[in-house]
Amino acid sequence: MVDSVLTGADVKRMIQGAAGWVALHREALNLINVYPVPDGDTGANLGRTLAAASEAMADVAANASAREIATTAASAALLGGRGSSGVIGAQWLRGFAAGLSEDGDASLTAAFASAAEAARNAVTEPRDGTMISVAADTATAVQDADADLLAQLQRAVEAAYESVEHTPEQNPVLKDAGVVDAGARGLEFMLRGMAGALAGEPIPDVPAELGAIDPGWLARRLDDGGEFDGFCTELVVANVQDIDGLREVLSGDDETVMLAPDGEDLRIHLHTTEPADAYAAADEAGRIRVFRAVDMRMQAARTHESESDAAVVAVVQGSGFVRVFTELGAAAIVSGGAADNPSVEMLFSAAESVKGEDVIILPNNHNVTPAAERAGELAAEADEPQRVHVIHNDSQAEGVAALAAVIGGVPAEDVVAEMQDALQAVRIGRVTHAARTLEGDIPITEGQPFAMLDGEIAGAGESIDEVALSLASQMAASLSGASLFTAYVGEDVSDERADALAEAIEESTGLEVDLIEGGQPHYPWLLALE
């Protein structure tokens, strides 16, 4: 017997039930994922989103209200969500929470209406035949406020099923591919899990059969595949003051842009050929907390074709370095580095998202290496295990040298060996300001510019650019026969300063300097000599 008032304990079970149902059908949902891109990750994305919501339940007080529980779950889902299905699912939860009364409403009518509106508002150009239309149809189905809570949820499940079955008639892409919308089916499973939990029913042991994409349609799509040109890009940005302005900058001609606010955070999802531009726009608008970009063409190939080359995941700071790593062929970018280490979950999720048996992670900072290695352990234990190879490097400049050495068509172990050889052939210099006073052979006072060469203190001075010039001279003298000198310009260095230093280095060393905008924080100058 279900009480007429929804309690916090009820909602906790409902969230866990939703997560369980989607997790059970994760791979089945991946196999029918065709819209907007058949990249095979809807089940994984929605599953990870709901897992984040479910895990957040452990930190909520036992006597918390239904609305408090639902709000906590929605916030966790928004922060931990992945892909368009994850963003919409998180927004649906956020709207559901907002529609609950503080004391546990005896009706879910307002909650479902609010959820449908929140899901629709997450998308710049809402389309029928998706999670959006299923959310709307379920809201209509539970308008009878006289029905009890379980009866309303069961009506929502029935309406969701009927709505999902109708999605191929609403979206010709689905009809041609011979499947229903994966995200829409995912929302139906969320509701089945919520209703089953409220009724005290266990999650099934065996997933339902959901069919598969028509192979002929898929082959044609992969051959034509203009929609695969670009990166599925996700951000969480804090303290954005002008959300509409950022939306306008990001949108362009891309109809997949989603912006979902939650407190001081703004969750963003878009498909773009220039993830570096999205990074730069978000960095200017607020403070980037999470950034991830996945190459959709590589993701689709590794999902549906016999693509065997190892994929590279790079940990990156700065819009310029985002551009460098994506142009060199990194399959996925995760934000992080000095003073901003990505979590194990972020790295594991990135490895999982690029698919395939072999993944190489470039931590680009020694503090990130332990998390990368732990992500590799989790990937090896996953349902679809992956071999994760972690390159032990300590700067983005090293990462560029390693990635530039990658060749295709060879075993992953050989690729790793080539990358490690490339690291041995490059010298790395870094110039920054001292965070504290240091004693030693080269004493440095707090705030003073100083240089490091291959991880060892190499000098200090009064001017950051003078220290950089002295470091460049040391590097040139230490590596005879070097021919490639690269200077990566930090976020606060003007073009005039960069040009002046490059000219001075060329005069001092006789080597031509390649200036690259890195946009990295903390280090105004990163120098690489090969």
C-alpha positions in Angstrom: 0.0 0.0 0.0 1.5 3.3 -1.1 0.9 6.3 1.2 -0.8 9.4 -0.2 2.2 11.5 0.7 5.5 11.1 -1.0 8.4 10.8 1.5 12.1 11.4 1.2 12.6 7.6 1.5 10.1 7.1 -1.3 12.0 9.4 -3.6 15.4 7.9 -2.7 14.1 4.4 -3.7 12.6 5.9 -6.9 15.9 7.5 -8.0 17.7 4.3 -7.3 15.1 2.3 -9.2 15.5 4.7 -12.2 19.2 4.3 -12.1 18.9 0.5 -11.9 16.5 0.2 -14.8 18.7 2.3 -17.1 21.9 0.5 -16.0 20.3 -2.8 -16.8 19.5 -1.6 -20.3 22.6 0.4 -20.9 24.1 -1.6 -23.8 20.7 -2.2 -25.3 20.1 1.6 -25.4 23.6 2.1 -26.9 22.7 -0.3 -29.7 19.7 1.7 -30.9 21.2 5.2 -30.5 20.9 7.0 -33.9 19.7 10.5 -33.1 21.1 13.1 -33.4 24.3 11.0 -34.1 24.6 7.2 -34.1 27.6 7.3 -31.7 26.4 4.4 -29.5 26.5 6.2 -26.1 22.9 7.1 -25.0 22.7 4.2 -22.6 26.2 4.9 -21.2 25.5 8.7 -20.8 22.0 8.4 -19.2 23.3 5.5 -17.0 26.2 7.6 -15.7 23.9 10.5 -15.1 21.5 8.5 -13.0 24.3 6.7 -11.3 25.6 10.1 -10.1 22.1 11.0 -8.8 21.8 7.6 -7.0 25.2 7.9 -5.4 24.3 11.3 -4.0 21.6 9.7 -1.9 24.2 8.5 0.5 25.0 12.0 1.6 21.4 13.1 2.3 20.0 13.1 5.8 17.6 10.3 6.6 14.8 12.6 7.5 15.1 14.8 4.4 11.9 15.7 2.5 10.9 14.3 -0.9 11.8 17.7 -2.5 15.2 17.8 -0.7 16.0 14.3 -1.9 14.9 15.0 -5.5 16.8 18.3 -5.6 20.0 16.7 -4.4 19.6 13.9 -7.0 19.0 16.5 -9.8 22.0 18.6 -8.9 24.3 15.5 -8.8 22.9 14.3 -12.1 23.5 17.7 -13.7 27.1 17.7 -12.5 27.8 14.1 -13.3 25.7 13.9 -16.5 26.9 13.0 -19.9 25.6 13.7 -23.4 22.4 15.2 -24.5 20.3 12.4 -22.9 22.1 13.0 -19.6 21.5 16.7 -19.7 17.8 16.3 -20.6 17.4 13.6 -18.0 19.1 15.7 -15.3 16.8 18.6 -16.2 13.8 16.4 -16.1 14.8 15.4 -12.5 15.4 19.1 -11.7 11.9 20.0 -12.9 10.4 17.0 -11.1 12.0 18.2 -7.8 10.8 21.8 -8.3 7.2 20.5 -8.8 7.1 18.6 -5.5 5.7 20.4 -2.5 7.8 20.8 0.6 5.7 18.4 2.6 5.3 15.7 0.0 2.5 16.4 -2.4 -0.3 13.8 -2.6 -0.3 14.4 -6.4 2.5 14.2 -9.0 0.7 16.3 -11.5 2.7 19.5 -10.8 6.0 17.5 -10.7 5.5 15.9 -14.1 4.4 19.2 -15.6 7.4 20.9 -14.2 9.7 18.1 -15.4 8.4 18.3 -18.9 8.9 22.1 -19.0 12.4 21.8 -17.7 13.4 19.1 -20.2 12.0 21.2 -23.0 13.8 24.3 -21.9 17.1 22.5 -21.8 17.2 22.3 -25.6 17.6 25.2 -28.0 15.6 23.6 -30.7 13.3 21.0 -29.2 12.4 18.1 -31.5 9.5 15.7 -31.5 10.3 12.0 -31.3 12.7 12.5 -28.5 12.8 12.6 -24.7 11.1 16.0 -24.9 7.9 14.6 -26.5 7.9 11.6 -24.1 8.2 14.0 -21.1 5.3 16.1 -22.5 3.1 13.0 -23.0 3.7 11.7 -19.5 2.8 15.1 -18.0 -0.5 15.0 -19.9 -1.2 11.4 -18.6 -0.9 12.3 -14.9 -3.2 15.3 -14.9 -5.8 13.4 -12.9 -4.9 14.7 -9.4 -7.4 12.4 -7.8 -5.4 9.3 -8.6 -2.9 8.0 -5.9 0.8 8.4 -6.4 1.5 4.9 -7.6 -1.4 5.0 -10.0 -0.1 8.3 -11.5 3.4 6.8 -11.9 1.9 3.7 -13.6 -0.1 5.9 -15.9 3.1 7.8 -16.7 4.9 4.5 -17.6 2.0 3.5 -19.9 2.0 6.9 -21.6 5.8 6.9 -22.0 5.7 3.4 -23.7 3.1 4.6 -26.1 5.0 7.8 -26.8 8.3 6.0 -27.4 6.6 3.6 -29.9 5.4 6.6 -31.8 8.8 8.3 -32.1 9.7 6.8 -35.5 6.6 8.4 -36.9 7.7 11.8 -35.5 11.4 11.5 -36.6 12.1 10.1 -40.1 15.7 9.3 -39.1 14.4 6.8 -36.6 12.0 5.3 -39.1 14.8 4.9 -41.7 17.1 3.3 -39.1 14.4 0.9 -37.9 14.5 1.9 -34.2 12.7 4.0 -31.6 14.6 6.9 -30.0 17.1 5.7 -27.5 16.8 8.7 -25.2 13.0 8.4 -25.2 13.2 4.7 -24.3 15.7 5.7 -21.6 13.2 8.1 -20.0 10.6 5.4 -20.1 13.0 3.1 -18.2 13.6 5.8 -15.7 9.8 5.9 -15.0 9.5 2.2 -14.9 12.3 2.1 -12.3 10.6 4.8 -10.3 7.2 3.2 -10.4 8.6 -0.3 -9.6 10.5 1.1 -6.6 7.4 2.8 -5.2 5.5 -0.4 -5.6 8.3 -2.4 -3.9 9.1 -4.4 -7.1 12.6 -5.6 -7.8 14.6 -4.5 -10.8 14.5 -7.2 -13.5 17.5 -9.5 -13.9 17.5 -9.6 -17.7 17.2 -6.6 -20.0 14.5 -6.3 -22.5 15.3 -6.8 -26.2 15.3 -3.4 -27.9 16.3 -4.3 -31.4 19.2 -2.9 -33.5 19.9 -0.3 -36.1 19.3 -1.3 -39.7 22.9 -2.2 -40.9 22.3 -0.8 -44.4 21.2 2.5 -43.0 24.1 2.6 -40.7 26.7 1.8 -43.4 25.3 4.7 -45.6 25.3 7.0 -42.6 28.9 6.3 -41.7 30.0 6.7 -45.4 28.2 10.1 -45.7 28.6 11.1 -42.1 28.9 14.9 -42.2 27.3 15.0 -38.8 30.3 13.1 -37.4 32.6 16.0 -38.1 33.1 17.5 -34.7 33.2 16.9 -31.0 30.5 16.2 -28.5 31.5 18.9 -26.1 30.4 19.2 -22.4 31.1 21.8 -19.8 30.1 22.8 -16.3 30.8 26.5 -15.8 30.3 28.4 -12.6 29.3 32.0 -12.0 28.1 32.8 -15.5 26.4 36.2 -15.4 25.1 36.4 -19.0 23.7 33.0 -19.9 21.8 34.2 -22.9 25.0 35.9 -24.2 27.0 32.7 -23.8 24.2 30.7 -25.5 24.3 33.0 -28.5 28.1 32.7 -28.8 28.0 28.9 -28.6 25.0 28.2 -30.7 25.9 29.5 -34.2 24.2 27.0 -36.5 24.3 24.2 -34.1 20.8 23.1 -32.9 22.1 20.7 -30.3 23.3 23.3 -27.8 21.8 22.7 -24.4 22.3 25.0 -21.4 21.0 23.8 -18.0 21.4 26.0 -14.9 21.6 24.7 -11.4 22.5 27.1 -8.7 25.9 28.7 -9.5 26.6 26.0 -12.1 25.7 26.0 -15.8 25.8 22.6 -17.6 26.4 22.9 -21.3 26.3 20.3 -24.1 26.9 21.0 -27.8 28.3 19.5 -30.9 31.0 21.6 -32.5 34.0 21.4 -34.9 35.8 23.9 -32.7 35.8 22.8 -29.1 38.6 25.2 -28.3 36.3 28.1 -29.2 33.7 26.7 -26.8 36.4 26.4 -24.1 37.5 30.0 -24.7 33.9 31.4 -24.6 33.1 29.5 -21.4 36.4 30.6 -19.8 35.6 34.2 -20.5 32.0 33.9 -19.3 32.7 32.2 -16.0 34.9 29.6 -14.3 35.2 26.2 -16.0 34.7 23.4 -13.6 34.4 20.5 -16.1 35.3 20.4 -19.8 35.2 17.3 -22.0 35.2 16.9 -25.8 35.0 13.6 -27.6 35.6 13.2 -31.4 32.3 11.9 -32.7 33.7 10.4 -35.9 36.3 8.4 -34.0 33.6 7.4 -31.5 31.2 6.2 -34.2 33.9 4.3 -36.0 35.1 2.5 -32.9 31.5 1.7 -32.0 30.2 0.4 -35.3 33.3 -0.6 -37.3 36.4 -2.7 -36.8 38.5 0.3 -35.8 41.4 -1.0 -33.7 43.9 1.9 -33.3 44.3 3.0 -29.7 42.5 6.2 -28.9 44.2 9.0 -26.9 42.6 10.9 -24.0 44.5 14.1 -23.1 44.2 16.1 -19.9 44.3 19.8 -21.0 44.3 23.3 -19.7 43.8 26.4 -21.9 41.8 26.9 -25.1 45.0 26.9 -27.3 46.1 23.5 -26.0 42.5 22.2 -26.6 43.0 23.2 -30.2 46.5 21.7 -30.4 45.5 18.3 -29.0 42.3 18.0 -31.0 44.1 18.9 -34.3 46.8 16.3 -33.5 44.1 13.6 -33.2 43.2 13.2 -29.5 40.0 11.3 -29.3 38.9 13.0 -26.1 39.9 16.0 -24.1 39.4 16.3 -20.3 40.0 19.6 -18.5 42.6 19.5 -15.7 46.2 20.0 -14.8 48.1 22.2 -12.3 45.9 23.0 -9.3 42.9 21.4 -11.1 43.2 17.6 -11.1 40.4 15.7 -12.9 38.6 13.0 -10.9 39.1 9.3 -11.5 35.5 9.2 -12.7 36.1 11.9 -15.3 39.1 10.0 -16.8 37.3 6.6 -16.6 34.3 8.1 -18.3 36.4 9.7 -21.1 38.1 6.4 -21.7 34.8 4.6 -21.8 33.3 7.2 -24.2 36.0 6.7 -26.9 35.2 3.0 -27.0 37.6 0.3 -28.2 39.9 -2.1 -26.4 43.0 0.2 -26.1 43.0 3.7 -24.7 46.1 5.9 -24.0 45.8 8.6 -21.4 48.2 11.6 -21.4 47.9 13.1 -17.9 50.2 16.0 -18.8 50.9 16.6 -15.1 52.4 14.2 -12.5 49.6 14.9 -10.1 47.0 13.5 -12.5 48.9 10.3 -13.1 47.5 8.4 -10.0 43.9 9.2 -11.1 44.7 8.1 -14.6 46.1 4.8 -13.4 43.0 4.2 -11.1 40.8 5.0 -14.1 42.7 2.3 -16.0 42.0 -0.2 -13.2 38.3 0.5 -13.4 38.3 0.3 -17.1 39.9 -3.2 -16.9 37.1 -4.3 -14.6 34.2 -2.8 -16.6 31.5 -4.9 -18.4 33.3 -4.1 -21.6 36.9 -4.1 -20.4 39.5 -1.7 -21.9 43.3 -1.7 -21.7 44.3 1.8 -20.5 47.9 2.8 -21.1 49.1 5.8 -19.0 52.0 7.9 -20.3 54.0 9.3 -17.4 54.6 12.9 -18.5 54.5 16.2 -16.6 53.5 19.0 -19.0 51.3 19.7 -21.9 54.3 20.5 -24.0 55.5 16.9 -23.4 52.1 15.6 -24.3 52.1 17.4 -27.6 55.5 15.8 -28.5 54.2 12.4 -27.5 50.9 12.7 -29.4 52.7 14.0 -32.5 54.7 10.7 -32.6 51.5 8.5 -32.8 51.1 6.5 -36.0 48.2 4.4 -36.9 47.9 0.7 -37.9 50.3 -0.6 -35.3 49.6 -2.3 -31.9 48.9 -0.1 -28.9 52.1 -1.2 -27.2 54.2 0.0 -30.1 52.3 3.4 -30.1 53.1 3.7 -26.4 56.8 2.9 -27.0 56.9 5.6 -29.7 55.3 8.2 -27.4 57.8 7.4 -24.7 60.7 7.7 -27.1 59.4 11.1 -28.1 59.4 12.2 -24.5 63.1 11.3 -24.2 63.9 13.4 -27.2 62.4 16.7 -25.9 63.5 19.1 -23.3 60.8 21.1 -21.5 61.2 24.5 -19.8 58.6 26.2 -17.6 58.5 29.7 -16.4 56.2 30.9 -13.6 56.1 32.9 -10.3 57.1 31.2 -7.0 54.1 30.4 -4.8 56.4 30.5 -1.8 60.0 31.3 -0.8 62.4 28.5 -1.6 65.9 27.9 -0.2 68.6 26.1 -2.1 71.3 26.5 -4.7 69.1 29.1 -6.4 67.1 30.9 -3.7 63.8 32.2 -4.7 61.5 34.6 -2.9 57.7 34.3 -2.9 56.3 35.9 -6.1 59.6 36.0 -7.9 59.8 34.7 -11.5 61.7 31.5 -11.9 62.4 28.8 -14.4 62.4 25.0 -14.4 64.2 22.7 -16.9 62.9 19.1 -17.1 61.5 19.5 -13.5 64.6 21.1 -11.9 65.0 24.7 -10.9 67.1 26.4 -13.6 67.1 30.1 -12.7 65.3 33.1 -11.3 65.2 36.8 -12.0 63.2 40.0 -11.9 61.3 39.8 -15.1 59.3 36.8 -16.3 60.3 37.3 -19.9 64.0 37.8 -19.0 63.9 34.5 -17.1 62.3 32.8 -20.1 65.0 34.1 -22.5 67.7 32.9 -20.1 66.0 29.5 -19.9 65.8 29.2 -23.7 69.5 29.9 -24.0 70.2 27.1 -21.5 68.0 24.7 -23.3 69.7 25.4 -26.7 73.1 25.0 -25.2 72.1 21.7 -23.6 70.8 19.9 -26.7 73.1 19.9 -29.7 71.5 19.3 -33.0 68.1 20.5 -31.9 66.0 22.0 -34.7 62.5 22.6 -33.3 61.9 25.3 -30.6 58.3 25.8 -29.6 57.1 28.5 -27.2 53.6 28.0 -25.8 52.1 31.3 -24.8 50.1 31.5 -21.5 46.7 33.0 -21.0 47.9 36.5 -19.8 50.7 37.1 -22.3 50.0 39.7 -25.0 50.8 39.2 -28.7 53.4 42.0 -28.5 55.2 40.3 -25.6 55.1 36.9 -27.4 56.6 38.3 -30.6 59.3 40.2 -28.7 60.4 37.1 -26.8 60.4 34.9 -29.9 62.6 37.4 -31.7 65.0 37.6 -28.7 65.2 33.8 -28.4 66.0 33.5 -32.2 68.8 36.1 -31.8 70.2 34.3 -28.8 70.0 30.7 -29.9 70.0 30.9 -33.7 67.0 28.7 -33.7 63.6 29.5 -35.3 60.9 29.8 -32.7 57.4 28.4 -33.4 54.9 30.5 -31.3 51.7 28.7 -30.3 48.9 30.1 -28.2 48.4 27.7 -25.4 46.2 29.7 -23.1 47.5 27.7 -20.2 47.1 29.2 -16.6 50.0 29.4 -14.1 52.8 29.2 -16.6 53.2 32.3 -18.9 55.7 30.3 -20.9 56.1 26.7 -21.7 59.1 26.0 -23.9 59.9 22.8 -25.8 63.1 21.9 -27.7 63.4 18.9 -29.9 
